[in-house]
Amino acid sequence: MSMPFYVSPEQAMKDKADYARKGIARGRSGVVLQYGGGILFVAPNPSRALNKISEIYDRIAFAAVGRYNEFENLRKAGVRYADMTGFQYDRQDVTARGLANWYAQVLGTIFTESNKPFEVEIVVAEVGDAPESDQIYRITFDGSVAEERGYVAVGGQADQVATVLKDHYADRLPLAEALATAITALSGEANGERPEITASQLEVAVLDRERAHRTFRRVTGARLESLLAETRQGGPPKPDKGAKPAAAAKPDKDAEPAAPAGADEENEPGERSPD
């Protein structure tokens, strides 16, 4: 009589985690970050039919990387959970924290009890009345939950993307500068020229703090093209947290007044070349 093949629980969990990480690493990364008017979601996605970023509830949105069929099932289940909670209790009772905890239970159960773990990594974000009340949660394939502040990168090269975000991110950025920061991090070009990125290659959405209801909206078409044009002109910000404002220079009474700009040379029309 042959003995059954035995694998220790520690080895089984390690094999599952390695399998899930490899599957997630094959995909492209995504970025979620706070900006002056709310929360911005950016993900490389040439497909117009399959979305990585979606609305969950009034002030809550969902972003994911990994296997589409798996995180789409999670998104639909999250929408049903949020709708049921809001119907049974109150719409204010539906929060990103509660949804993140629910996703953690679902993914943790799948990871421990199923032969194959989900190859997904998801972000649940909720926009508040002020930046201090915004909530961003990252949930991994094994059900671990981490609360993030400011920004978070998920998927493929998340560590490298997060490193670039750390160097370029600043609080309360305008939307165009926040988008430029996200694109710089996703392209992997922190310095120098970055590859040209078109609107058809990106999926962009925001949770707009100014909206009283249904804060989620997608940024597409002419609006996205306009923002991308601004990012090519200005590039990502490089905040200097330790810099002090320079003292204003005192005017020299004997100096002649400076000539107005453009008096001696002709300004060339057109925009700057893309960074």
DAVEN-V933421 format. One record per residue. N is the residue number from 1. SS is DSSP state (a for helix, b for strand, c for the rest). OMEGA is omega as a letter, one per 40 degrees, with the letter a starting at -180 (* if undefined). Layout:
# DAVEN-V933421
n->N ss->SS omega->OMEGA
n->N ss->SS omega->OMEGA
This chain:
# DAVEN-V933421
n->1 ss->c omega->a
n->2 ss->c omega->i
n->3 ss->c omega->i
n->4 ss->c omega->a
n->5 ss->c omega->a
n->6 ss->c omega->i
n->7 ss->c omega->a
n->8 ss->c omega->i
n->9 ss->a omega->i
n->10 ss->a omega->a
n->11 ss->a omega->i
n->12 ss->a omega->i
n->13 ss->a omega->i
n->14 ss->a omega->i
n->15 ss->a omega->i
n->16 ss->a omega->a
n->17 ss->a omega->i
n->18 ss->a omega->i
n->19 ss->a omega->a
n->20 ss->a omega->a
n->21 ss->a omega->i
n->22 ss->a omega->i
n->23 ss->a omega->i
n->24 ss->a omega->a
n->25 ss->a omega->i
n->26 ss->c omega->a
n->27 ss->c omega->i
n->28 ss->c omega->a
n->29 ss->c omega->i
n->30 ss->b omega->a
n->31 ss->b omega->i
n->32 ss->b omega->a
n->33 ss->b omega->i
n->34 ss->b omega->i
n->35 ss->b omega->a
n->36 ss->c omega->a
n->37 ss->c omega->a
n->38 ss->b omega->a
n->39 ss->b omega->a
n->40 ss->b omega->i
n->41 ss->b omega->i
n->42 ss->b omega->i
n->43 ss->b omega->i
n->44 ss->b omega->a
n->45 ss->c omega->i
n->46 ss->c omega->a
n->47 ss->c omega->i
n->48 ss->c omega->a
n->49 ss->c omega->a
n->50 ss->c omega->a
n->51 ss->c omega->i
n->52 ss->c omega->a
n->53 ss->b omega->a
n->54 ss->b omega->i
n->55 ss->b omega->i
n->56 ss->b omega->a
n->57 ss->b omega->a
n->58 ss->c omega->a
n->59 ss->c omega->a
n->60 ss->b omega->i
n->61 ss->b omega->a
n->62 ss->b omega->i
n->63 ss->b omega->a
n->64 ss->b omega->i
n->65 ss->b omega->a
n->66 ss->b omega->a
n->67 ss->c omega->a
n->68 ss->a omega->a
n->69 ss->a omega->a
n->70 ss->a omega->a
n->71 ss->a omega->i
n->72 ss->a omega->i
n->73 ss->a omega->i
n->74 ss->a omega->i
n->75 ss->a omega->a
n->76 ss->a omega->i
n->77 ss->a omega->i
n->78 ss->a omega->i
n->79 ss->a omega->i
n->80 ss->a omega->i
n->81 ss->a omega->a
n->82 ss->a omega->i
n->83 ss->a omega->a
n->84 ss->a omega->i
n->85 ss->a omega->i
n->86 ss->a omega->a
n->87 ss->a omega->a
n->88 ss->a omega->a
n->89 ss->c omega->i
n->90 ss->c omega->a
n->91 ss->a omega->i
n->92 ss->a omega->i
n->93 ss->a omega->i
n->94 ss->c omega->a
n->95 ss->c omega->i
n->96 ss->a omega->i
n->97 ss->a omega->i
n->98 ss->a omega->i
n->99 ss->a omega->i
n->100 ss->a omega->i
n->101 ss->a omega->i
n->102 ss->a omega->i
n->103 ss->a omega->i
n->104 ss->a omega->i
n->105 ss->a omega->a
n->106 ss->a omega->a
n->107 ss->a omega->i
n->108 ss->a omega->i
n->109 ss->a omega->i
n->110 ss->a omega->a
n->111 ss->a omega->a
n->112 ss->a omega->a
n->113 ss->a omega->a
n->114 ss->c omega->i
n->115 ss->c omega->a
n->116 ss->c omega->i
n->117 ss->c omega->i
n->118 ss->c omega->i
n->119 ss->c omega->a
n->120 ss->b omega->i
n->121 ss->b omega->a
n->122 ss->b omega->i
n->123 ss->b omega->i
n->124 ss->b omega->a
n->125 ss->b omega->i
n->126 ss->b omega->i
n->127 ss->c omega->a
n->128 ss->c omega->i
n->129 ss->c omega->i
n->130 ss->c omega->a
n->131 ss->a omega->a
n->132 ss->a omega->a
n->133 ss->a omega->i
n->134 ss->c omega->i
n->135 ss->b omega->i
n->136 ss->b omega->a
n->137 ss->b omega->i
n->138 ss->b omega->a
n->139 ss->b omega->a
n->140 ss->c omega->a
n->141 ss->c omega->a
n->142 ss->c omega->i
n->143 ss->c omega->i
n->144 ss->c omega->a
n->145 ss->b omega->i
n->146 ss->b omega->i
n->147 ss->b omega->a
n->148 ss->b omega->i
n->149 ss->c omega->i
n->150 ss->c omega->a
n->151 ss->b omega->i
n->152 ss->b omega->i
n->153 ss->b omega->i
n->154 ss->b omega->i
n->155 ss->c omega->a
n->156 ss->c omega->a
n->157 ss->c omega->a
n->158 ss->a omega->a
n->159 ss->a omega->i
n->160 ss->a omega->i
n->161 ss->a omega->i
n->162 ss->a omega->i
n->163 ss->a omega->i
n->164 ss->a omega->i
n->165 ss->a omega->i
n->166 ss->a omega->a
n->167 ss->a omega->a
n->168 ss->a omega->a
n->169 ss->c omega->i
n->170 ss->c omega->a
n->171 ss->c omega->i
n->172 ss->c omega->i
n->173 ss->c omega->i
n->174 ss->c omega->a
n->175 ss->a omega->a
n->176 ss->a omega->i
n->177 ss->a omega->i
n->178 ss->a omega->i
n->179 ss->a omega->i
n->180 ss->a omega->i
n->181 ss->a omega->a
n->182 ss->a omega->a
n->183 ss->a omega->i
n->184 ss->a omega->a
n->185 ss->a omega->a
n->186 ss->a omega->a
n->187 ss->a omega->i
n->188 ss->c omega->a
n->189 ss->c omega->a
n->190 ss->c omega->a
n->191 ss->c omega->i
n->192 ss->c omega->a
n->193 ss->c omega->i
n->194 ss->c omega->a
n->195 ss->c omega->i
n->196 ss->c omega->i
n->197 ss->c omega->a
n->198 ss->c omega->a
n->199 ss->a omega->a
n->200 ss->a omega->a
n->201 ss->a omega->a
n->202 ss->b omega->i
n->203 ss->b omega->a
n->204 ss->b omega->i
n->205 ss->b omega->i
n->206 ss->b omega->i
n->207 ss->b omega->a
n->208 ss->b omega->a
n->209 ss->c omega->a
n->210 ss->c omega->i
n->211 ss->c omega->a
n->212 ss->c omega->a
n->213 ss->c omega->a
n->214 ss->c omega->a
n->215 ss->c omega->a
n->216 ss->b omega->i
n->217 ss->b omega->i
n->218 ss->b omega->i
n->219 ss->c omega->a
n->220 ss->c omega->i
n->221 ss->a omega->a
n->222 ss->a omega->i
n->223 ss->a omega->i
n->224 ss->a omega->i
n->225 ss->a omega->i
n->226 ss->a omega->i
n->227 ss->a omega->i
n->228 ss->a omega->i
n->229 ss->a omega->i
n->230 ss->a omega->i
n->231 ss->a omega->i
n->232 ss->a omega->i
n->233 ss->a omega->a
n->234 ss->a omega->a
n->235 ss->c omega->a
n->236 ss->c omega->i
n->237 ss->c omega->i
n->238 ss->c omega->a
n->239 ss->c omega->i
n->240 ss->c omega->a
n->241 ss->c omega->a
n->242 ss->c omega->a
n->243 ss->c omega->i
n->244 ss->c omega->a
n->245 ss->c omega->a
n->246 ss->c omega->i
n->247 ss->c omega->a
n->248 ss->c omega->a
n->249 ss->c omega->i
n->250 ss->c omega->a
n->251 ss->c omega->i
n->252 ss->c omega->a
n->253 ss->c omega->a
n->254 ss->c omega->a
n->255 ss->c omega->i
n->256 ss->c omega->i
n->257 ss->c omega->a
n->258 ss->c omega->i
n->259 ss->c omega->i
n->260 ss->c omega->a
n->261 ss->c omega->i
n->262 ss->c omega->a
n->263 ss->c omega->a
n->264 ss->c omega->a
n->265 ss->c omega->a
n->266 ss->c omega->i
n->267 ss->c omega->i
n->268 ss->c omega->i
n->269 ss->c omega->i
n->270 ss->c omega->a
n->271 ss->c omega->i
n->272 ss->c omega->i
n->273 ss->c omega->a
n->274 ss->c omega->i
n->275 ss->c omega->*
